[in-house]
Amino acid sequence: MAHAPCTTQSFASARADHDTLVGVLYGEHHAWLMAWLRRKLGCPHNAADLAHDTFVRLLGSRDGERRRENLREPRAYLATIARGLVIDHWRRQELERAYLDALARLPEAEAPSAEEQALLLELLVRIDTVLDGLRAPVRTAFVLARIEDLPHAEIARRMGVSQRSVERYVAEALLHCYRLRFVAGETDVDGAAGVAESWREGCGLQA
């Protein structure tokens, strides 16, 4: 039996139904989610921001069948989305603290401007996002090679591994970045590394 072709109207109807459902979930569970996030974060303002982001993420969900299954337990599903956002929030805070600490150790004449600081912090967050999921030695080797611009022999010495291992680590990281950039459309890490290198050279911090 032939199936009726999907039409633009049917997709629009499904989208409208989903948006309506998210609106209902917002009305029924937003206060609960805010309280849950306040307990996690200890800050009502951050809790409000991440609650908003949670529902935005839910609105953008595309997998209809999986979405319907998840929404049978709406609070568990909302908590799963929010938990990932909380982890991202904590990681950004850690990066920002480390970054500001590094800036504080720079001579005043070499410190970047406020605008450059904001751009560099965003760059660090993007790089961290791209490298998330890599094994620790792979991530370390990649950062030393592409951000610090160290030769493989020096990286091997620092890490206590063979130069061949360093080459494998860097190749694995590059493959990971390639997949993100060309398959998932994520950040261009080579471009990010270039910006970081330009800033380092401008501040006289060449490796």
Stockholm file with secondary structure:
# STOCKHOLM 1.0

chainA/1-207         MAHAPCTTQSFASARADHDTLVGVLYGEHHAWLMAWLRRKLGCPHNAADLAHDTFVRLLGSRDGERRRENLREPRAYLATIARGLVIDHWRRQELERAYLDALARLPEAEAPSAEEQALLLELLVRIDTVLDGLRAPVRTAFVLARIEDLPHAEIARRMGVSQRSVERYVAEALLHCYRLRFVAGETDVDGAAGVAESWREGCGLQA
#=GR chainA/1-207 SS CCCCCCCHHHHHHHHHHHHHHHHHHHHHHHHHHHHHHHHHHSCHHHHHHHHHHHHHHHHTCCCHHHHHHHTTSHHHHHHHHHHHHHHHHHHHHHHHHHHHHHHHTSCGGGCCCHHHHHHHHHHHHHHHHHHTTSCHHHHHHHIIIIISCCCHHHHHHHHTSCHHHHHHHHHHHHHHHHIIIIISCCCCHHHHHHHHHHHHHHTTCCC
#=GC SS_cons         CCCCCCCHHHHHHHHHHHHHHHHHHHHHHHHHHHHHHHHHHSCHHHHHHHHHHHHHHHHTCCCHHHHHHHTTSHHHHHHHHHHHHHHHHHHHHHHHHHHHHHHHTSCGGGCCCHHHHHHHHHHHHHHHHHHTTSCHHHHHHHIIIIISCCCHHHHHHHHTSCHHHHHHHHHHHHHHHHIIIIISCCCCHHHHHHHHHHHHHHTTCCC
//
